[in-house]
Amino acid sequence: MPLTSLPATTPANAFDARHGIQAVLWDMDGTIVDTEPYWIAAEKALVHSHGGSWTDEDALRLVGQALPTSAGMLQEAGVRLEIREIIDILTQSVCDGVRESVPWRPGARELLEDLAGHGVPCAMVTMSEGPLAGLVADALPEGTFRFRVTGDMVRRGKPHPEPYLLALDRLGAHVPGVDPRRVVAIEDSAPGVASASASGATTIAVPHFLPLPASEDWALWPTLHGVTAPALDTFVRSRNGGAGGGAVELP
């Protein structure tokens, strides 16, 4: 059952004003919620209804991709519908699954709550469209996200940096003097980490369905379970050479 609201007041960001964390940008599918099984089931049902074949391996190629890209790949698999029709059918199916059960990823809700308690703004940056993003946001305390950037708001989706660049631009209304290096982006997929890191945000990869390689462009963490707001602040300062930075102890 979702919580109804955040505490009435949250303290101002108590971390290092010059080097500490300023905000966190969250991917949704696979990072906050484990919706990939819903997407895969919807893809299989749609392709099979058009007489085609769609395997788990086929589905994994779509993880993290922009929805128009995914819809185009489904057309190649035999779906005889327009891109918009495919997106709408898939989204409706996944929304139905989320309405029945929200499959939270380990540690995501707890970290969101801890960030709110420390006054660290959060926003959602997802390739899913408004209706699905709204369902997930509504299952969290009111005010968890200052805003949402969804796939229908950008011309070029992940792995292009446009979604994160838009989010960083919008953060300016919430965080004076926002510095991308002091903004953490949390992602689970290759398109996602490519998009986030190219925007200049300090990126954490938490792989879920598919492994991700180690890279200088992002940190590779096994889980968000047990991760706290102070741990993210320490990570930002250590990544960017701020005073007091040091090794981050992961759970």
HELIX and SHEET records of a PDB file:
HELIX    1   1 GLU A   36  SER A   49  1                                  14    
HELIX    2   2 ASP A   56  LEU A   60  1                                   5    
HELIX    3   3 LEU A   67  GLU A   76  1                                  10    
HELIX    4   4 ILE A   83  GLU A  100  1                                  18    
HELIX    5   5 ALA A  108  GLY A  117  1                                  10    
HELIX    6   6 GLY A  130  ASP A  138  1                                   9    
HELIX    7   7 GLY A  151  MET A  153  5                                   3    
HELIX    8   8 GLU A  162  LEU A  171  1                                  10    
HELIX    9   9 PRO A  180  ARG A  182  5                                   3    
HELIX   10  10 ALA A  190  ALA A  198  1                                   9    
HELIX   11  11 ALA A  229  ASN A  240  1                                  12    
SHEET    1   A 6 ARG A 148  VAL A 149  0                                        
SHEET    2   A 6 CYS A 122  VAL A 125  1                                        
SHEET    3   A 6 ALA A  23  TRP A  26  1                                        
SHEET    4   A 6 VAL A 183  GLU A 187  1                                        
SHEET    5   A 6 THR A 202  ALA A 205  1                                        
SHEET    6   A 6 TRP A 218  LEU A 220  1                                        
END                                                                             
